[in-house]
Amino acid sequence: MENLNLFNQPPVIKGSDFIPELDQIRLTGQMLKVFEYMRNGKWRTLFEIADAINEPEASISAQLRHITRSYNGGHKKEKRRRTCGTWEYRIIPNHSSNGYTP
């Protein structure tokens, strides 16, 4: 994948249910899709992200968490309430920690 340099290294997925042989390519691809779509800093709901990149909302929520981990660049995730019960998110790329440049 040519976009692995977004994190200055291959993205890292961790979890007790994670099996690299079964999950690495799919989950890494999801994380990169979420990051590419969100790196412009615009506020979006999970539904809006899911609709745009054709991935499940639960997976997007998990990938937003993974993007903030220090081993994946430590990008900043912000969250705010849009309406009662609806939250929106944005990613602020961490340009200094990993050499990433847009």
C-alpha atoms as one frame of an Amber mdcrd trajectory, in Angstrom:
protein
   0.000   0.000   0.000   1.504   3.277  -1.054  -0.260   5.274   1.696   1.570
   3.569   4.549   3.778   6.656   4.834   0.804   8.539   6.329   1.940   7.062
   9.630   5.673   6.966   8.762   5.429   3.181   9.164   2.789   0.532   8.545
  -0.268   1.211  10.742  -0.454  -0.996  13.823  -3.610  -2.834  14.838  -3.752
  -4.400  18.300  -6.404  -6.345  20.169  -7.119  -9.692  21.758  -9.251 -10.815
  18.801  -6.822  -9.567  16.140  -5.350 -12.328  13.955  -2.832 -10.796  11.532
  -3.311 -13.446   8.839  -7.057 -12.780   8.764  -7.339  -9.127   9.719  -4.176
  -7.141   8.886  -4.914  -6.178   5.283  -8.600  -5.404   5.846  -8.144  -3.370
   9.041  -5.072  -1.520   7.809  -7.021  -0.587   4.697  -9.919   0.666   6.818
  -7.632   2.782   8.964  -6.000   4.355   5.939  -9.386   5.085   4.338 -10.633
   6.751   7.523  -7.441   8.785   7.884  -7.440   9.920   4.256 -11.069  11.013
   4.496 -10.708  12.725   7.872  -7.278  14.332   7.638  -8.724  17.635   6.348
 -10.067  18.384   9.841 -13.752  18.631   8.894 -16.376  17.567  11.441 -18.292
  14.409  10.475 -20.566  11.880  12.155 -19.830   8.159  12.069 -22.729   7.779
   9.643 -21.290  10.409   7.295 -17.873   8.744   7.332 -19.405   5.294   6.806
 -21.493   6.554   3.914 -18.506   8.217   2.239 -16.000   5.370   2.527 -18.375
   2.393   2.567 -17.227   0.881   5.859 -19.283  -0.028   8.975 -19.768   2.661
  11.641 -18.408   0.393  14.415 -15.221  -0.186  12.412 -14.817   3.537  11.820
 -15.145   4.228  15.526 -12.400   1.686  16.220 -10.150   3.083  13.487 -10.566
   6.625  14.821  -9.221   5.300  18.142  -6.323   3.492  16.437  -5.325   6.657
  14.567  -4.798   8.462  17.889  -2.383   5.865  19.280   1.220   7.004  19.546
   2.430   4.037  17.478   0.147   5.225  14.643   1.299   8.831  14.680  -0.608
  10.131  17.711  -3.009  12.123  15.580  -5.547  14.142  17.557  -9.219  13.139
  17.536 -11.790  15.682  18.663 -15.412  14.918  19.456 -18.415  17.186  19.945
 -22.162  16.816  20.159 -23.990  17.790  16.971 -27.500  17.061  18.231 -29.038
  15.147  21.104 -27.482  11.699  20.740 -25.418  12.450  17.644 -21.699  13.021
  17.912 -19.269  14.236  15.291 -15.538  13.802  15.050 -12.538  15.315  13.370
  -8.888  14.347  13.067  -6.072  16.842  13.386  -2.973  15.252  11.814   0.114
  15.300  14.004   2.661  16.685  11.576   5.565  16.776  14.027   5.583  13.336
  15.622   6.029  11.166  12.559   7.240  13.219   9.655   3.847  13.191   7.999
   3.229  16.071   5.633  -0.034  16.534   3.735
